[in-house]
C-alpha cells in the first residue's frame, strides 16, 4: 500500500533508510526485547509481508539460543552473553548497562523460546502468505481502512482492496484465531468507508473486537504545511470533526459491535456514545 496520509512517510518513502538485517540478528533482537520485558513480538509495517522470508527464518531459529552454562553442549547452542550489544540505543546506554538481563524469563520449560508472535498488518496478503503465517502467529492485528469503492485506489494506490481484506479476515475468523480489527475514522470518509466496514463486520463476525480510532491527522502528502502536499488529497487534509467521530461511534453502537472496550480514544469516554 502507498497511503497518501502515511504518518511514517518520512521513513517509509526513504529508500536509504535502515540497515540490512540478517535472520540471526533479527532473532537476537527478539530475544533481547523479550528479556527486557516485552510481552510479545509485534511484526508491524507499513506491512511486514515484504520481509516475510527473513521473519520466517528468524522465528525458525529462536529455539536455538540458550542461556550460557546450561547442560546443552556448547557446540549445539548460541551464547546469549553478548546480547546487550545487539540493540543500538545510544541515548539509553547507561540504562542498559545497569539493567540486569534475565534470559531464563524468555524460556518455557528451560528450553523453548516463550514469546507470543503478533502480526500487525494492513492485511494485503496472498493466500500463500496467510497459510505460512498461520503456523507462526499467536494473534493478529489487521487494519480495515477502506470501504468497497474507489477510496483504497485513490488514497493508497491499492486495487482489489475490499476483496483481499475481507477474504483474509474470513480466513482467520474460520481458523478461530485471536484478533482485533482496527479501523481509522477519516475526514469525509464516514459514509463511504467507516459505515460499510462496520456493516461488513456486523454481518460476518459481529462478536470480534474492534478498535475504532479517532487519531487521524493529515500527514505526508495530505499535510497542507508540507512541501510534499498534493492538492488532490485536500478532502483528507484536516482532522476528523467531532460530528464525524460521534456519528461513527453511534453507528457502531447501533450495530451492536464490540468496540467500546477496545477503543481507548478520549472521545469514546468524553462523548459517552
C-alpha positions in Angstrom: 0.0 0.0 0.0 1.1 3.6 -0.7 -1.1 5.5 1.8 -1.0 9.2 0.9 -1.6 10.0 4.6 1.1 7.7 6.0 2.2 9.0 9.4 5.6 7.4 8.8 6.0 8.9 5.4 9.4 10.4 6.3 10.9 7.0 6.6 8.6 4.8 4.5 9.4 6.8 1.4 13.2 6.9 2.0 14.9 4.1 0.2 18.1 4.7 2.0 16.6 4.5 5.5 17.5 1.5 7.7 20.3 -1.1 7.7 20.5 -4.7 6.4 19.3 -7.3 8.9 20.1 -11.0 8.8 17.7 -13.6 10.3 20.2 -14.4 13.0 20.5 -10.7 14.1 16.7 -10.3 14.0 16.3 -13.3 16.2 18.8 -11.9 18.7 16.8 -8.6 18.7 13.6 -10.6 19.5 15.4 -12.3 22.4 16.7 -9.1 23.9 13.3 -7.4 23.7 11.7 -10.4 25.5 14.4 -10.4 28.2 13.8 -6.7 28.7 10.2 -7.4 29.5 8.3 -7.2 26.2 5.1 -9.3 26.3 5.1 -10.1 22.6 6.9 -9.8 19.3 4.9 -7.3 17.2 5.5 -7.7 13.5 4.5 -4.3 12.1 4.9 -2.2 9.0 3.5 -0.5 6.9 3.2 -4.1 6.2 5.8 -6.6 7.2 5.0 -9.0 4.4 7.8 -7.9 2.1 10.2 -9.2 4.8 8.4 -12.4 5.3 11.3 -14.6 4.2 13.6 -13.0 6.8 10.9 -13.1 9.5 10.2 -16.8 8.9 13.9 -17.7 9.2 14.3 -15.6 12.3 11.4 -17.3 14.1 12.7 -20.6 13.0 16.0 -20.2 14.9 14.6 -18.7 18.1 14.7 -22.0 19.9 18.4 -22.5 19.0 19.5 -19.8 21.5 20.3 -20.9 25.0 21.5 -19.4 28.3 25.2 -19.9 29.0 26.1 -22.7 31.4 23.1 -24.9 30.8 23.6 -28.6 30.2 23.3 -28.0 26.4 26.5 -28.8 24.6 28.4 -25.6 23.7 28.6 -26.6 20.1 24.8 -27.0 19.9 23.9 -23.6 21.3 24.3 -19.9 20.6 25.6 -18.0 23.5 23.4 -15.1 24.7 26.0 -13.5 26.9 26.7 -10.8 24.3 23.1 -10.0 23.6 23.3 -6.5 25.1 25.4 -5.4 22.1 22.6 -6.1 19.6 20.4 -3.1 20.4 21.9 0.3 19.4 20.2 2.7 21.8 23.0 5.2 22.4 20.8 7.6 24.3 19.9 4.7 26.7 23.4 3.2 27.0 23.6 4.0 30.7 20.2 2.5 31.4 21.0 -0.8 29.6 24.5 -1.0 31.2 22.8 -1.4 34.6 19.8 -3.5 33.5 20.1 -7.0 34.8 19.0 -9.2 31.9 17.1 -12.4 32.8 17.4 -14.8 29.9 15.5 -17.5 31.8 12.4 -15.4 31.7 12.2 -15.9 28.0 12.2 -19.7 28.2 9.4 -22.2 28.5 10.5 -25.4 30.4 14.1 -24.1 30.2 14.5 -24.9 26.6 11.8 -23.3 24.3 11.6 -19.6 23.5 8.5 -18.2 25.1 7.1 -15.1 23.5 3.8 -14.7 21.6 4.0 -13.6 18.0 1.6 -10.9 16.7 1.1 -9.9 13.1 0.2 -6.2 12.9 -0.6 -5.6 9.3 -2.7 -3.9 6.6 -3.7 -7.5 5.7 -3.0 -7.1 1.9 -1.5 -10.6 1.7 -1.7 -13.6 -0.6 -3.2 -16.9 0.3 0.3 -18.4 0.4 1.4 -15.8 3.0 -1.7 -16.4 5.1 -1.1 -20.1 5.3 2.6 -19.6 6.1 1.8 -17.2 8.9 -1.0 -19.4 10.3 1.6 -21.8 11.9 3.7 -19.0 13.3 1.4 -16.3 14.7 -0.4 -16.3 18.0 -2.5 -13.2 17.4 -3.4 -10.8 14.6 -4.0 -7.1 14.5 -5.4 -6.3 11.0 -6.3 -2.9 9.7 -9.6 -2.5 7.8 -9.2 1.0 6.3 -11.4 1.5 3.3 -14.9 0.7 2.0 -15.7 -1.2 -1.2 -15.5 1.8 -3.5 -12.5 3.6 -5.1 -11.1 5.1 -1.9 -8.3 2.5 -1.5 -7.2 3.1 -5.0 -7.4 6.9 -4.8 -5.8 7.3 -1.4 -3.4 4.3 -1.2 -3.0 3.1 -4.8 -4.3 -0.3 -3.8 -6.6 -2.2 -6.2 -8.7 -5.2 -5.1 -8.5 -3.8 -1.5 -12.0 -4.8 -0.3 -11.9 -8.3 -1.8 -8.4 -9.0 -0.4 -9.1 -7.7 3.1 -12.5 -9.4 3.6 -11.1 -12.7 2.3 -8.2 -12.7 4.7 -10.4 -11.6 7.6 -12.7 -14.5 6.9 -9.8 -16.9 6.9 -8.5 -16.0 10.4 -12.1 -16.0 11.6 -12.7 -19.5 10.3 -9.4 -20.6 11.8 -10.7 -19.4 15.2 -7.7 -17.1 15.6 -7.4 -14.4 18.2 -7.6 -10.9 16.6 -8.7 -7.3 16.9 -9.7 -5.3 13.9 -8.6 -1.7 13.7 -10.5 1.0 11.7 -9.4 4.6 11.4 -12.0 7.3 11.1 -11.0 9.6 8.3 -12.4 13.0 7.3 -15.1 12.9 4.6 -15.0 9.1 4.6 -17.6 8.1 7.2 -20.3 7.2 4.7 -18.1 5.6 2.0 -15.6 3.8 4.3 -16.5 3.7 8.0 -20.1 2.6 7.7 -19.5 -0.1 5.0 -16.6 -1.5 7.1 -18.7 -1.6 10.3 -21.7 -3.1 8.4 -19.5 -5.9 6.9 -18.1 -6.8 10.4 -21.6 -6.8 11.8 -22.8 -9.2 9.1 -19.9 -11.5 9.2 -18.2 -11.5 12.6 -20.2 -9.3 15.0 -18.5 -10.5 18.2 -15.0 -9.7 17.0 -13.3 -6.9 19.0 -12.9 -3.6 17.1 -10.7 -0.6 17.8 -12.3 2.4 16.1 -9.6 5.0 16.1 -10.1 8.8 16.1 -6.5 9.9 15.9 -6.2 10.6 12.2 -4.3 13.7 11.4 -3.1 14.9 7.9 0.5 13.9 7.2 2.8 13.1 4.3 1.1 14.1 1.0 -2.0 15.3 2.9 -0.4 17.9 5.1 -1.0 21.4 3.8 2.0 22.7 5.6 4.4 20.2 4.0 6.4 20.7 0.8 5.1 17.2 -0.3 1.4 18.3 -0.1 -0.7 17.3 -3.1 -3.9 19.2 -3.7 -5.7 16.1 -4.9 -5.8 14.9 -1.3 -7.5 18.1 0.0 -10.6 16.1 1.2 -8.5 14.4 3.9 -6.2 17.4 4.6 -7.8 18.0 8.0 -8.7 16.3 11.3 -12.0 14.4 11.6 -14.7 16.6 13.0 -16.4 15.8 16.3 -19.6 15.2 14.4 -17.8 12.6 12.2 -16.4 10.9 15.3 -19.7 10.9 17.1 -21.5 9.6 14.0 -19.0 6.7 13.6 -19.3 5.6 17.2 -23.0 5.8 17.3 -23.3 3.8 14.1 -21.0 1.1 15.6 -23.1 1.1 18.8 -26.3 0.8 16.8 -24.9 -2.3 15.0 -24.2 -3.8 18.4 -20.4 -4.1 17.7 -17.8 -4.9 20.3 -15.8 -1.7 20.2 -16.1 0.3 23.3 -13.7 -1.7 25.5 -11.1 -1.7 22.8 -11.3 1.9 21.6 -9.3 3.8 24.2 -9.5 7.2 22.4 -10.6 10.0 24.6 -13.7 10.7 22.6 -15.2 7.3 23.4 -15.5 8.3 27.1 -16.0 12.1 26.6 -18.8 11.7 24.2 -20.5 8.8 26.1 -21.9 7.3 22.9 
